[in-house]
């Protein structure tokens, strides 16, 4: 093992053996190379003659660039063209940590690592798999989960997704989650995604407290638990009595045996899907800045070894956007647009009792999506019928139809559900 990796491991194992035990073989072996090329480039920074960096420059030292590209972006060249650090652009990392605390006030002064910038959330999830999952491990998840988890975790790392039924009696299945956590074995990796894709469900305040208590009970029973929190749709909650803070806030300082890994980003929160900027933030009870930095360094090393670094342009565009005086008002207007669509979906489902002949809504209260569950048949047949005869597209997931009302103007919402009903009726005749 590289001595730099060993040094990180020694710090983490000495300060928190439980968190160290959660690392995969890859996670133990990875490190950010602070020697070699990185160190030599840092040593040369600011020198009058610098032939160390792997970039091309103009004679004045600014980034070499094409005028046709430069003219498209109204930013200084150094904010557009250079490489970013593998950890991410430091001012943006600091800003995002500030944003996390503002959106999750119960964190107060809880020790958090500085977020590491990933190539949006999918890459962040993959990096979590790199750090914490070995072939043959299991990831505990509700059975309604984003289909790309199969590629990210099962195909890439050879792990199994160990599911429990998501809903019981119209609410989140706390007992199902508890049963999985308390099953034999010490190492447990849990994957939670709220608002959930595909269902558009966030636990109620009471259910979120229940999740916290279950994880605490398992930790006190001797389980070492990494909770990977996919907060892709965070903040888009449309119903009262639903938790508005991330489960990360409840777990960040819960127990020495519980590592909270927050994967989030601007993709859906700030409607910049193509920017590809996400973040990884770590916390556990008793975490020191030194111990937390070991995971930051390991994540930085894994990023350097996969994509090298994320887009400097995207990071600076985001940072500029957060500084814009109209940012909060503009974001509130977009939230109101999304909530208006959500409210109309709820009204449509409630005002059409005939729909229940063929389908019913799965619990939903937030995010971009909702699902209806068919009472008979399969969703793919309905999808094909909608495409062929109703000029309508949906996503079919077994016996579920996922509706992305996030992309559906209000004028089409009632028509969409009427079309689903008609297609089901057609197939039933």
C-alpha positions as CSV (number, residue, x, y, z in Angstrom):
1,X,0.0,0.0,0.0
2,X,1.2,3.5,-0.8
3,X,2.6,5.2,2.3
4,X,0.3,8.2,1.7
5,X,-2.7,5.9,1.9
6,X,-1.3,4.2,5.0
7,X,-0.9,7.5,6.7
8,X,-4.5,8.4,6.1
9,X,-5.7,5.1,7.3
10,X,-3.6,5.4,10.5
11,X,-5.3,8.7,11.4
12,X,-8.8,7.4,10.7
13,X,-8.4,4.1,12.4
14,X,-6.9,5.7,15.5
15,X,-9.7,8.3,15.8
16,X,-12.6,6.2,14.7
17,X,-12.2,2.5,14.1
18,X,-15.8,2.0,13.2
19,X,-15.7,4.5,10.3
20,X,-12.4,3.0,9.1
21,X,-14.0,-0.4,9.1
22,X,-16.6,0.8,6.6
23,X,-13.9,1.5,3.9
24,X,-13.7,-0.9,1.0
25,X,-10.4,-2.3,-0.1
26,X,-10.3,0.5,-2.7
27,X,-11.2,3.0,-0.1
28,X,-8.3,1.9,2.1
29,X,-5.9,2.0,-0.7
30,X,-6.8,5.3,-2.3
31,X,-5.2,8.7,-1.4
32,X,-4.7,12.1,-2.9
33,X,-1.2,12.3,-4.3
34,X,0.2,15.3,-2.5
35,X,3.7,14.3,-3.6
36,X,5.0,13.7,-7.2
37,X,3.4,15.8,-10.0
38,X,1.0,17.6,-7.7
39,X,3.6,18.7,-5.2
40,X,6.1,19.7,-8.0
41,X,3.4,21.8,-9.7
42,X,2.6,23.5,-6.4
43,X,6.2,24.2,-5.8
44,X,6.5,25.9,-9.2
45,X,3.4,28.1,-8.8
46,X,4.3,31.7,-9.0
47,X,7.8,31.2,-10.4
48,X,8.9,33.5,-13.2
49,X,9.7,30.6,-15.4
50,X,7.2,27.7,-14.9
51,X,7.3,24.7,-17.2
52,X,5.5,22.4,-14.8
53,X,1.8,22.7,-15.6
54,X,0.0,20.6,-18.1
55,X,-1.8,23.5,-19.7
56,X,-0.9,25.8,-22.6
57,X,-0.6,29.5,-21.9
58,X,-0.5,32.7,-23.9
59,X,2.8,34.7,-23.7
60,X,1.3,36.8,-20.9
61,X,0.7,33.7,-18.8
62,X,-3.1,33.6,-19.2
63,X,-4.8,30.4,-20.5
64,X,-4.2,29.7,-24.2
65,X,-7.7,30.0,-25.8
66,X,-9.7,30.3,-29.0
67,X,-11.4,33.6,-29.5
68,X,-14.5,32.0,-30.9
69,X,-15.0,30.1,-27.6
70,X,-13.8,32.9,-25.3
71,X,-16.4,35.3,-26.9
72,X,-19.3,33.0,-25.8
73,X,-18.6,33.3,-22.1
74,X,-18.7,36.7,-20.3
75,X,-16.1,35.7,-17.6
76,X,-12.4,36.2,-17.1
77,X,-10.4,33.5,-18.9
78,X,-9.0,32.2,-15.6
79,X,-12.5,31.3,-14.5
80,X,-13.3,29.4,-17.7
81,X,-10.4,27.6,-19.2
82,X,-8.0,26.2,-16.5
83,X,-8.2,22.9,-14.7
84,X,-10.0,23.0,-11.3
85,X,-8.6,21.2,-8.3
86,X,-9.6,17.5,-8.0
87,X,-11.3,18.6,-4.7
88,X,-13.2,21.3,-6.5
89,X,-13.0,25.1,-6.7
90,X,-12.4,26.2,-3.1
91,X,-14.7,29.2,-3.0
92,X,-17.6,27.1,-4.3
93,X,-16.9,24.3,-1.8
94,X,-17.0,26.9,1.0
95,X,-20.2,28.4,-0.4
96,X,-21.9,25.0,-0.7
97,X,-21.1,24.1,2.9
98,X,-22.7,27.4,3.9
99,X,-25.8,26.5,1.8
100,X,-26.0,23.1,3.5
101,X,-26.1,24.8,6.9
102,X,-28.7,27.4,5.8
103,X,-31.0,24.7,4.4
104,X,-30.5,22.4,7.4
105,X,-30.5,24.7,10.4
106,X,-30.6,21.9,13.0
107,X,-27.0,21.1,12.0
108,X,-26.0,24.3,13.9
109,X,-22.2,24.0,14.4
110,X,-21.9,20.3,13.7
111,X,-18.5,19.4,12.3
112,X,-18.8,18.8,8.6
113,X,-16.1,18.2,6.1
114,X,-15.7,20.7,3.3
115,X,-17.7,19.4,0.4
116,X,-15.7,17.7,-2.4
117,X,-16.9,18.5,-5.9
118,X,-18.0,15.6,-8.1
119,X,-19.2,15.4,-11.6
120,X,-22.8,15.8,-10.4
121,X,-24.6,13.3,-8.2
122,X,-24.2,10.1,-10.3
123,X,-20.4,10.4,-10.0
124,X,-20.7,11.2,-6.3
125,X,-22.7,8.0,-5.8
126,X,-20.1,6.1,-7.7
127,X,-17.3,7.6,-5.6
128,X,-19.2,6.5,-2.5
129,X,-19.3,3.0,-3.9
130,X,-15.6,3.2,-4.6
131,X,-14.9,4.2,-1.0
132,X,-17.3,1.9,0.9
133,X,-18.3,-1.1,-1.1
134,X,-16.5,-4.3,-2.0
135,X,-17.7,-7.0,-4.3
136,X,-20.3,-9.1,-2.5
137,X,-21.4,-6.3,-0.1
138,X,-25.1,-5.3,0.1
139,X,-26.7,-1.9,0.0
140,X,-30.0,-1.6,1.9
141,X,-32.6,0.4,0.0
142,X,-36.3,0.9,-0.4
143,X,-37.6,-1.3,-3.3
144,X,-38.6,1.8,-5.2
145,X,-35.3,3.2,-6.3
146,X,-33.7,5.0,-9.2
147,X,-32.9,2.5,-11.9
148,X,-29.4,3.9,-12.5
149,X,-28.4,2.5,-9.0
150,X,-28.1,-0.8,-10.7
151,X,-25.3,0.4,-13.0
152,X,-23.7,2.6,-10.3
153,X,-23.5,-0.1,-7.6
154,X,-24.4,-3.5,-8.9
155,X,-22.6,-3.5,-12.3
156,X,-19.7,-1.3,-11.3
157,X,-18.9,-2.7,-7.9
158,X,-20.5,-6.2,-7.9
159,X,-22.8,-5.5,-4.9
160,X,-26.4,-6.4,-4.3
161,X,-29.2,-4.0,-3.6
162,X,-31.0,-5.5,-0.6
163,X,-34.5,-4.0,-0.7
164,X,-37.4,-3.7,1.6
165,X,-41.0,-2.7,0.7
166,X,-41.1,1.1,0.5
167,X,-44.6,1.8,1.7
168,X,-46.8,0.1,4.3
169,X,-50.3,1.5,5.0
170,X,-49.6,4.6,2.9
171,X,-46.4,5.5,4.8
172,X,-42.7,4.8,4.8
173,X,-41.9,1.3,6.0
174,X,-39.8,1.8,9.1
175,X,-40.1,-1.7,10.3
176,X,-38.9,-3.1,6.9
177,X,-35.8,-0.8,7.1
178,X,-35.2,-1.9,10.7
179,X,-35.3,-5.6,9.8
180,X,-32.6,-5.1,7.2
181,X,-30.4,-3.1,9.5
182,X,-30.6,-5.5,12.3
183,X,-29.9,-8.6,10.2
184,X,-26.7,-10.5,10.8
185,X,-23.4,-8.8,9.9
186,X,-21.6,-5.8,11.4
187,X,-21.1,-3.6,8.3
188,X,-24.2,-2.0,6.9
189,X,-24.5,0.4,4.0
190,X,-27.8,2.2,3.6
191,X,-28.9,4.2,0.6
192,X,-31.6,6.8,1.1
193,X,-33.0,9.1,-1.6
194,X,-35.6,11.8,-0.5
195,X,-37.5,13.1,-2.3
196,X,-37.5,9.6,-3.8
197,X,-37.1,8.9,-7.5
198,X,-39.4,7.4,-8.8
199,X,-42.2,8.0,-6.3
200,X,-41.7,11.6,-5.3
201,X,-42.0,10.8,-1.6
202,X,-40.2,12.4,1.4
203,X,-40.9,11.0,4.8
204,X,-43.0,13.0,7.2
205,X,-41.4,14.7,10.2
206,X,-42.4,11.8,12.3
207,X,-41.2,9.2,9.9
208,X,-37.8,11.0,9.6
209,X,-37.5,10.8,13.4
210,X,-38.3,7.1,13.2
211,X,-35.5,6.5,10.6
212,X,-33.1,8.3,12.9
213,X,-34.1,6.2,15.9
214,X,-33.8,2.9,13.9
215,X,-30.3,3.8,12.8
216,X,-29.3,4.8,16.3
217,X,-30.7,1.6,17.7
218,X,-28.7,-0.4,15.1
219,X,-25.5,1.5,15.9
220,X,-26.0,1.0,19.6
221,X,-26.4,-2.7,18.9
222,X,-22.9,-2.7,17.4
223,X,-23.6,-2.2,13.7
224,X,-21.2,0.0,11.8
225,X,-23.3,2.0,9.3
226,X,-22.5,4.1,6.3
227,X,-25.6,6.0,5.2
228,X,-25.3,7.3,1.6
229,X,-27.8,10.1,1.2
230,X,-28.9,10.9,-2.3
231,X,-30.3,14.4,-2.0
232,X,-30.7,15.0,-5.7
233,X,-34.2,16.6,-5.3
234,X,-33.6,18.2,-1.9
235,X,-35.7,21.3,-1.1
236,X,-38.7,20.5,-3.4
237,X,-41.2,19.6,-0.7
238,X,-44.8,20.6,-1.4
239,X,-46.9,19.3,1.5
240,X,-47.1,20.3,5.2
241,X,-45.9,17.9,7.9
242,X,-43.2,16.6,5.5
243,X,-39.5,16.8,6.6
244,X,-37.9,19.8,5.0
245,X,-34.3,19.1,6.2
246,X,-32.2,16.3,4.8
247,X,-31.8,13.1,6.9
248,X,-28.1,14.1,6.8
249,X,-28.9,16.7,9.5
250,X,-30.3,14.0,11.8
251,X,-27.4,11.6,11.2
252,X,-24.4,13.8,11.0
253,X,-23.7,13.7,14.8
254,X,-25.8,10.7,15.7
255,X,-23.3,8.1,16.8
256,X,-19.6,7.1,16.5
257,X,-20.7,4.1,14.4
258,X,-22.7,6.1,11.9
259,X,-21.0,7.7,8.9
260,X,-23.3,10.2,7.1
261,X,-22.4,10.7,3.4
262,X,-24.3,13.5,1.8
263,X,-24.4,13.4,-2.0
264,X,-26.1,16.5,-3.4
265,X,-25.6,19.3,-6.0
266,X,-27.0,22.0,-8.1
267,X,-28.4,19.7,-10.8
268,X,-32.0,19.6,-9.8
269,X,-32.0,22.1,-6.9
270,X,-30.8,24.9,-9.2
271,X,-32.1,23.5,-12.6
272,X,-28.6,23.2,-14.2
273,X,-28.7,19.6,-15.3
274,X,-25.9,20.0,-17.9
275,X,-23.5,21.8,-15.5
276,X,-22.6,18.4,-13.8
277,X,-21.6,19.8,-10.4
278,X,-22.3,17.8,-7.3
279,X,-20.8,17.5,-3.9
280,X,-19.8,14.9,-1.3
281,X,-19.9,15.9,2.4
282,X,-19.0,13.6,5.4
283,X,-19.8,13.7,9.0
284,X,-20.0,11.5,12.1
285,X,-20.2,12.0,15.9
286,X,-16.9,13.0,17.3
287,X,-15.3,13.7,13.9
288,X,-12.3,15.9,14.1
289,X,-11.2,18.1,11.2
290,X,-8.1,15.8,10.8
291,X,-10.1,12.6,10.6
292,X,-12.7,14.2,8.3
293,X,-9.9,15.3,6.0
294,X,-8.8,11.7,5.5
295,X,-12.1,11.0,3.8
296,X,-11.9,14.2,1.8
297,X,-8.4,13.2,0.7
298,X,-9.5,9.7,-0.3
299,X,-12.5,11.1,-2.2
300,X,-10.2,13.6,-3.9
301,X,-7.8,10.8,-4.9
302,X,-10.7,8.7,-6.3
303,X,-11.9,11.7,-8.3
304,X,-8.4,12.4,-9.6
305,X,-8.1,8.8,-10.7
306,X,-11.5,8.8,-12.5
307,X,-12.3,12.2,-14.0
308,X,-9.3,14.2,-12.7
309,X,-11.5,17.2,-11.9
310,X,-14.8,18.8,-12.6
311,X,-15.5,21.7,-14.9
312,X,-14.0,25.0,-13.8
313,X,-16.5,26.9,-16.0
314,X,-19.6,25.2,-14.4
315,X,-18.2,25.8,-10.9
316,X,-17.7,29.5,-11.5
317,X,-21.0,29.9,-13.2
318,X,-22.7,28.5,-10.1
319,X,-20.7,30.6,-7.8
320,X,-21.7,33.7,-9.8
321,X,-25.3,32.6,-9.8
322,X,-25.4,32.3,-6.0
323,X,-24.0,35.8,-5.7
324,X,-26.7,37.3,-8.0
325,X,-29.0,39.6,-6.0
326,X,-32.1,38.1,-7.7
327,X,-31.1,34.4,-7.0
328,X,-33.5,33.8,-4.1
329,X,-36.5,35.5,-5.7
330,X,-35.9,33.7,-9.0
331,X,-35.6,30.3,-7.2
332,X,-38.8,30.9,-5.2
333,X,-40.6,31.6,-8.5
334,X,-39.4,28.3,-9.9
335,X,-40.5,26.5,-6.7
336,X,-43.9,28.1,-7.0
337,X,-44.2,26.8,-10.6
338,X,-43.3,23.3,-9.6
339,X,-45.7,23.4,-6.6
340,X,-48.5,24.6,-8.8
341,X,-48.0,21.5,-11.0
342,X,-47.9,19.3,-8.0
343,X,-51.1,20.8,-6.6
344,X,-52.9,20.3,-9.9
345,X,-51.8,16.6,-10.0
346,X,-53.2,16.1,-6.5
347,X,-56.5,17.9,-7.5
348,X,-56.8,15.8,-10.7
349,X,-56.3,12.5,-8.9
350,X,-58.8,13.4,-6.2
351,X,-61.4,14.6,-8.7
352,X,-61.5,11.6,-10.9
353,X,-62.7,8.6,-8.9
354,X,-63.0,6.6,-12.1
355,X,-59.2,6.3,-12.3
356,X,-59.4,3.9,-9.3
357,X,-60.8,1.3,-11.7
358,X,-57.4,0.9,-13.2
359,X,-54.8,2.7,-11.1
360,X,-54.1,4.5,-7.8
361,X,-51.4,7.0,-6.8
362,X,-48.4,5.8,-4.9
363,X,-47.7,8.2,-1.9
364,X,-46.1,11.4,-3.2
365,X,-45.4,14.9,-1.7
366,X,-42.2,16.3,-3.2
367,X,-39.6,16.3,-6.0
368,X,-40.1,16.0,-9.7
369,X,-42.2,12.8,-10.0
370,X,-45.2,10.8,-8.9
371,X,-46.2,7.3,-9.7
372,X,-49.5,5.5,-10.3
373,X,-49.7,1.7,-9.6
374,X,-51.7,-0.4,-12.0
375,X,-54.3,-2.7,-10.6
376,X,-53.8,-5.2,-13.5
377,X,-51.5,-5.6,-16.5
378,X,-48.1,-4.0,-16.9
379,X,-47.0,-0.5,-17.5
380,X,-45.1,-1.2,-20.7
381,X,-48.3,-2.2,-22.5
382,X,-49.9,1.1,-21.3
383,X,-46.8,3.1,-22.4
384,X,-46.9,1.6,-25.9
385,X,-50.6,2.4,-26.2
386,X,-50.1,5.9,-25.0
387,X,-47.3,6.4,-27.6
388,X,-49.3,4.9,-30.4
389,X,-52.7,6.3,-29.9
390,X,-52.5,9.3,-27.5
391,X,-49.4,11.2,-28.4
392,X,-48.3,10.8,-24.8
393,X,-45.0,9.6,-23.2
394,X,-44.5,8.2,-19.7
395,X,-42.0,6.0,-18.0
396,X,-43.0,2.3,-17.3
397,X,-41.5,0.5,-14.3
398,X,-43.1,-2.9,-13.9
399,X,-46.6,-2.2,-12.6
400,X,-45.8,1.5,-12.0
401,X,-46.2,4.5,-14.4
402,X,-43.9,7.3,-13.5
403,X,-45.1,10.8,-14.3
404,X,-42.6,13.6,-14.4
405,X,-44.9,16.6,-13.7
406,X,-41.7,18.7,-13.4
407,X,-41.7,18.9,-17.2
408,X,-45.5,19.0,-17.7
409,X,-47.2,22.4,-18.2
410,X,-50.4,22.6,-16.2
411,X,-52.6,22.7,-19.3
412,X,-51.6,19.1,-20.1
413,X,-51.8,17.6,-16.6
414,X,-55.5,16.5,-16.5
415,X,-55.3,15.4,-20.2
416,X,-52.3,13.2,-19.3
417,X,-54.1,11.3,-16.6
418,X,-57.2,11.0,-18.7
419,X,-55.1,9.5,-21.5
420,X,-53.6,7.0,-19.0
421,X,-57.1,6.0,-17.9
422,X,-58.3,5.7,-21.5
423,X,-55.3,3.6,-22.5
424,X,-55.9,1.3,-19.6
425,X,-59.6,1.0,-20.6
426,X,-58.6,0.3,-24.2
427,X,-56.3,-2.5,-23.2
428,X,-59.0,-4.0,-20.9
429,X,-61.5,-4.3,-23.8
